[in-house]
Structures are given as C-alpha cells and as structure tokens.
Amino acid sequence: MDGFLALAVLIGLIFLPAVLGHFKRRGEEYIEYIKNGRPTCDHGNRPDRCKACRDERIQEHERKKELSRAAVLHRSNEFNRLKKANMRKLSYLRSLPPQKFEAAVIAMFRKLGYTVAPTPFINDRGKDAIAEKNGEKYLIECKRYGEKNRVGRPDLQKFFAAMVEEEALKGFFVTTGNFSQPAIEYGRENNIEMINHHELIDMMKQAFKGNHASDSYTVLCENCGDLVEFDIHATDKNKLCKNNHTVIGDLGSELHSTDPVERFYCDLCGLPLRFINGKKGKFWLCTGYPKCKFTAKYESNSSIGNYLQS
C-alpha cells in the first residue's frame, strides 16, 4: 500500500505543474473577459468557449485549404495552356536555345504519335532524335535558324549518312528557317521530309491544339475564389480581386524560367503532366498517377526527366 501511495504522489507531482498551468490560463482568460465587459459572440456565448464559433473556424480553415488546392490546379492549367500557346508561335521557337528547341520538336513528334528518344546533345552523329511509329524507324534533325537563314545541301547529306547508318525508313529535317534549292532537290531524292518554318507552325498547331488567348492569364484568389486577369507582358504583378484581396500574378516570368513543353507529356505513357509544388519541392507528375509513376525534375537547365518506379 505504501508503494502504491508513493507512486500516486509521484504521478501527482509530475502532472501538478500542467494542471496548475491550465487553471492559471483559465483564470487569466476569465479576468480578461471581465475586463473587456463580458463580450459575447454572434451566438450569445463567450467567444473562446462557443462551440458554434469553433465549428465555423474549422469550416473556414477547410474552405481556405480547398481554395488553395484549386488555385494551385488552376495555375498549373494556365501554365500549361500558355506554354502550348507559345509552341504555336514562331517567335518563341526562334528564341529558344538550340537544346530546348530540340526538346520542343521532340515533344511535338511525341504528341503526333511517335515514340522519340533524344540523342546526346554533343556528338549526336548527325541526328538529334530517333523516332519510331508503327514499327518503323525515323530520324529527326533540328536547326533553329532565323528568317533569312537556309539549310544547305551539306546539312542534308550529313543527315542522310546518319539515316543510312541507322537504317531509318525516313528522315525529318526541321528548321525555323528555310531550305536552299539544292537542299530541297537532295531531300526529295533521298526520302527526307523538309519542314520549314511555315510547316513547323502548322505541325505545332496540330500537336498543341487550342484557340485561347496567349497574352493573358487568370489567377484564382486563394481567399475568395475570384479570378483575376493579368497581361503576360505587364510588369505589375499585384492586383486586387473584387473583394480587395491582393493577388500575385507571376506566370509571365515563370514561363521564361522553366523548361519548354517536353514537360507537358509523360515520357512513359504520353499523358499530360501537372505541376506539383509540394513538401519535397517542385516537380512534374504524370496525370496517370498512381498507375503511371513518371515524374520529371523541375529544373531550368534540365531537358530530360527522371522517373520513379515503385
């Protein structure tokens, strides 16, 4: 019995500070409540004791969480829409670095039904990518040229040598410029499809369909759900929604700091990717998840994604 009593006293001493602290806080809250003139909430109760008020706070917290999720999803959709719209612009394609232009062309061919594997950027042996469709092999070569630049016959001769080496059925030579007449004649004789800037934009429109405006976008307010429109070229990144909440629009700068649209589609199943900004950082996730486990790193200097298999 003495041992049990000693144990009870010991437990009491351990929890005594917590109990005393609780009653002290309660007392201080009550004194503050008296000093403030015994205020009541809309339900007629003490604000800190009202169950209805507590339920309302919980509901408001859940509402804001849902709005935050909706805002992230809307941002991802707007980001992808603007990226696709950019792909239909010749000025955008010409502004890309060569490696990213190759990635954009590869994304286009994938969207058009080809399975495409990029070759190393350095020492590519005359080809930028190897494509396959219906069991046949194709080669792709890209040249990001200006309006007045032309692809010459020597470029096509080098490309044809790569086609022979790879035993490819056909070759696609893609440029944002044009082809010289000798190059056109050589390509026709050797089963090389020459895609100049006009034909490239037509193919991009076929691959990345959409008629939405590409000079503006909307941001969903995380406080009320109002959609606020921004000009993609505007320098002002802050606006007020109709309920006077501050909304930040930074998709314009985001578009120029991320990878081109090779991030729009899964390398494994071809479904669209969606942007994730989670606890482990920013990355692209296949919309086929969890059936497809593909993810791609969110890095401005990366052109090839990684994927995780579980």
Helices and strands as residue ranges (DSSP letters): H 2-35, H 51-87, H 90-95, H 98-111, E 115-118, E 129-133, E 136-143, E 150-151, H 153-166, E 170-175, E 178-179, H 181-189, E 192-195, H 197-207, E 216-220, E 227-231, E 238-240, E 246-248, H 251-257, G 261-263, E 273-278, E 281-286, E 295-297
